[in-house]
Amino acid sequence: QVQVVESGGGLVQAGGSLRLSCAASGTFLSFDVMGWYRQAPGKQRELVAAITSVGSTMYADSVKGRFTISRDNARNAVLLQMNSLKPEDTAVYYCKGEIGVRGYWGQGTQVTVSS
C-alpha cells in the first residue's frame, strides 16, 4: 500500500510565496517520477511540474521562472516552491507519484491567491 500526503497549502496575497510538501509512505523503493498537478474550479487537472528520480525537471509554461520542484529520494518526498504567486494560480494542488504505469495520488491541498 502506497500513500501520498500533501501539505503546505493556504491563502496568500498576489506576489507572495508558498511551499508545498509531499511525502509518500508504504512498501516500495522509490517513485520513478513525482509531480505536482492542479485543478481550478471548472477546469481540468493540469500538470504543473514534475521531477524524475535522477533530477530531470519539467514545468508548465505558466509557472516557469516562478515555481521550483525538488525531491528527496531518501524520503520519497517532493517540494514545490511557489514564488510570485498570481490569482490564476488558485487551485487544489495534487501530488502524484509514478511507479511504472501506476500512479498514486494525494488528497490535494488548497492554494488560494488573493488579488
Residue frames relative to the residue before (quaternion, step in Angstrom):
aa qw qx qy qz dx dy dz
Q 1.0000 0.0000 0.0000 0.0000 0.00 0.00 0.00
V 0.1210 -0.7847 0.6067 0.0398 3.56 -0.83 1.05
Q 0.0713 -0.7900 0.6085 0.0240 3.56 -0.90 0.96
V 0.1314 -0.7735 0.6185 0.0434 3.53 -1.06 0.87
V 0.0249 -0.8168 0.5750 -0.0401 3.57 -0.74 1.06
E 0.2111 -0.7773 0.5834 0.1048 3.56 -0.85 1.03
S 0.0205 0.7692 -0.6385 -0.0162 3.54 -1.31 0.40
G 0.6444 0.5820 -0.3744 0.3255 3.54 -1.31 0.22
G 0.4832 0.6611 -0.4536 0.3518 3.59 1.18 0.01
G 0.1796 0.7916 -0.5755 0.0994 3.53 -1.31 0.07
L 0.5852 -0.5527 0.4626 0.3717 3.51 -1.36 -0.33
V 0.0704 0.7897 -0.6032 0.0869 3.56 -0.87 0.99
Q 0.4892 -0.6466 0.4924 0.3164 3.56 -1.17 0.52
A 0.6433 -0.5100 0.3995 0.4081 3.53 -1.21 0.47
G 0.7511 0.3313 -0.2809 0.4972 3.54 -0.93 0.96
G 0.6019 0.5873 -0.3411 0.4200 3.55 1.25 -0.29
S 0.4115 -0.7009 0.5367 0.2268 3.54 -1.38 -0.07
L 0.0213 -0.7502 0.6600 0.0339 3.51 -1.32 0.50
R 0.1736 -0.7587 0.6131 0.1352 3.52 -1.22 0.46
L 0.1975 -0.7771 0.5916 0.0842 3.52 -0.79 1.09
S 0.1528 -0.7791 0.6039 0.0705 3.53 -1.10 0.79
C 0.0681 -0.7767 0.6255 0.0273 3.52 -1.15 0.66
A 0.0258 -0.7973 0.6027 -0.0185 3.54 -0.80 1.03
A 0.1890 -0.7847 0.5839 0.0874 3.53 -1.03 0.83
S 0.0523 -0.7829 0.6193 0.0259 3.51 -1.15 0.65
G 0.4698 0.6628 -0.4958 0.3069 3.53 -1.24 0.40
T 0.6205 -0.5545 0.4163 0.3663 3.49 -1.35 -0.03
F 0.4840 0.6011 -0.5150 0.3729 3.52 -0.12 1.31
L 0.5687 -0.6193 0.4157 0.3467 3.57 -1.18 0.43
S 0.7270 -0.3226 0.2514 0.5516 3.56 0.59 -1.11
F 0.5276 -0.6136 0.4842 0.3328 3.52 -1.27 0.38
D 0.4868 -0.6343 0.5111 0.3155 3.55 -1.10 0.68
V 0.7859 0.0203 0.0455 0.6163 3.54 0.96 -0.98
M 0.0858 -0.7549 0.6462 0.0721 3.54 -1.14 0.71
G 0.0141 0.8325 -0.5510 0.0563 3.53 -0.88 0.89
W 0.3159 -0.7010 0.6048 0.2076 3.49 -1.39 0.30
Y 0.0820 -0.7656 0.6379 0.0137 3.52 -0.98 0.97
R 0.1083 -0.7842 0.6017 0.1065 3.55 -1.26 0.26
Q 0.1176 -0.7743 0.6192 0.0563 3.51 -1.25 0.57
A 0.1915 -0.7715 0.6014 0.0800 3.52 -0.67 1.17
P 0.6597 -0.5139 0.3561 0.4170 3.60 -1.16 0.47
G 0.8401 0.1716 -0.1451 0.4936 3.55 -0.86 0.99
K 0.6839 0.4506 -0.2810 0.5003 3.57 1.27 0.08
Q 0.5585 -0.5943 0.4562 0.3558 3.53 -1.26 0.36
R 0.5703 -0.5652 0.4657 0.3720 3.53 -1.23 0.46
E 0.0673 -0.8128 0.5787 0.0048 3.56 -0.93 0.93
L 0.5126 -0.6259 0.4960 0.3153 3.52 -1.22 0.60
V 0.2397 -0.7733 0.5749 0.1185 3.55 -0.89 0.99
A 0.7691 -0.1851 0.1772 0.5854 3.56 0.80 -1.02
A 0.0502 -0.7898 0.6109 0.0198 3.55 -1.19 0.57
I 0.0957 -0.7834 0.6128 0.0399 3.53 -1.23 0.54
T 0.3605 -0.7398 0.5294 0.2061 3.55 -0.96 0.90
S 0.6972 -0.4714 0.3372 0.4220 3.55 -1.31 0.10
V 0.7129 0.4025 -0.2626 0.5107 3.60 1.19 -0.39
G 0.6611 -0.5811 0.2849 0.3796 3.56 1.24 0.33
S 0.4448 0.6642 -0.4873 0.3515 3.60 1.16 0.19
T 0.1437 -0.8199 0.5530 0.0344 3.55 -0.88 0.96
M 0.0443 -0.7546 0.6510 0.0693 3.51 -1.33 0.37
Y 0.1402 -0.7931 0.5909 0.0461 3.54 -1.17 0.70
A 0.5058 -0.5826 0.5285 0.3541 3.51 -1.22 0.49
D 0.6078 -0.5824 0.3898 0.3733 3.59 -1.04 0.72
S 0.6531 0.5618 -0.3126 0.4002 3.57 1.01 -0.81
V 0.7639 0.3486 -0.1969 0.5062 3.61 1.18 -0.41
K 0.4166 0.7218 -0.4684 0.2933 3.60 1.24 -0.11
G 0.7948 0.2645 -0.2262 0.4972 3.54 -0.94 0.96
R 0.7305 0.3845 -0.2328 0.5141 3.59 1.24 -0.26
F 0.7670 0.2897 -0.1468 0.5534 3.57 1.05 -0.80
T 0.0905 -0.7776 0.6202 0.0493 3.55 -1.18 0.66
I 0.1745 -0.7790 0.5967 0.0818 3.54 -0.84 1.02
S 0.0495 0.7769 -0.6260 0.0461 3.55 -1.07 0.77
R 0.1510 -0.8032 0.5702 0.0831 3.55 -1.20 0.43
D 0.2602 -0.7091 0.6353 0.1607 3.47 -1.37 0.50
N 0.2939 -0.8043 0.4887 0.1671 3.56 -0.10 1.27
A 0.6252 0.5615 -0.3453 0.4178 3.58 1.00 -0.76
R 0.7609 0.3387 -0.1811 0.5230 3.56 1.12 -0.68
N 0.3446 -0.7384 0.4981 0.2966 3.58 1.29 -0.07
A 0.4589 0.6624 -0.4438 0.3921 3.51 0.91 1.01
V 0.0980 -0.7740 0.6233 0.0541 3.54 -1.21 0.57
L 0.1945 -0.7737 0.5959 0.0918 3.54 -1.08 0.82
L 0.1111 -0.7509 0.6431 0.1012 3.53 -1.25 0.49
Q 0.1493 -0.7776 0.6086 0.0528 3.56 -0.48 1.24
M 0.0734 -0.8145 0.5754 -0.0096 3.55 -0.61 1.17
N 0.0276 -0.8025 0.5947 -0.0387 3.55 -0.60 1.19
S 0.8178 0.2228 -0.1741 0.5013 3.56 -1.31 0.33
L 0.1004 0.8460 -0.5163 0.0869 3.55 0.93 0.89
K 0.2157 -0.7665 0.5993 0.0818 3.50 -1.17 0.80
P 0.6396 -0.5259 0.3741 0.4175 3.62 -1.12 0.44
E 0.6556 0.5225 -0.3201 0.4412 3.60 1.04 -0.65
D 0.5587 0.5718 -0.3985 0.4496 3.59 1.28 0.02
T 0.4522 0.6962 -0.4454 0.3355 3.58 1.27 -0.14
A 0.3304 0.7131 -0.5475 0.2872 3.56 -0.73 1.11
V 0.4728 -0.5596 0.5562 0.3924 3.50 -1.38 -0.10
Y 0.2118 -0.7878 0.5717 0.0879 3.56 -0.77 1.08
Y 0.1275 -0.8001 0.5859 0.0187 3.53 -0.88 1.06
C 0.2853 -0.7162 0.6126 0.1742 3.52 -1.16 0.73
K 0.0455 -0.7884 0.6134 0.0085 3.54 -1.06 0.77
G 0.1256 -0.7649 0.6275 0.0739 3.51 -1.02 0.88
E 0.1702 -0.8026 0.5674 0.0699 3.55 -0.94 0.89
I 0.0329 -0.7423 0.6692 0.0105 3.51 -1.08 0.90
G 0.7964 -0.0830 0.0038 0.5990 3.55 -0.24 1.23
V 0.7919 -0.2536 0.2111 0.5139 3.57 -0.73 -1.07
R 0.5953 0.5751 -0.3648 0.4264 3.59 1.24 -0.03
G 0.1506 -0.7841 0.5985 0.0657 3.52 -1.04 0.87
Y 0.1572 -0.7759 0.6079 0.0604 3.53 -1.07 0.84
W 0.1690 -0.8265 0.5355 0.0405 3.54 -0.60 1.21
G 0.3909 -0.6633 0.5778 0.2708 3.50 -1.24 0.53
Q 0.6498 -0.5496 0.3719 0.3706 3.54 -1.31 0.09
G 0.5418 -0.6408 0.3825 0.3867 3.58 1.26 -0.24
T 0.0937 -0.7669 0.6321 0.0601 3.53 -1.24 0.56
Q 0.4253 -0.7362 0.4751 0.2267 3.56 -0.87 0.99
V 0.0666 -0.7482 0.6592 0.0343 3.53 -1.06 0.89
T 0.0105 -0.7958 0.6046 -0.0340 3.55 -0.75 1.09
V 0.1054 -0.7901 0.6035 0.0196 3.55 -0.75 1.11
S 0.2076 -0.7984 0.5572 0.0953 3.56 -0.59 1.16
S 0.4241 -0.7161 0.5005 0.2383 3.55 -1.08 0.71
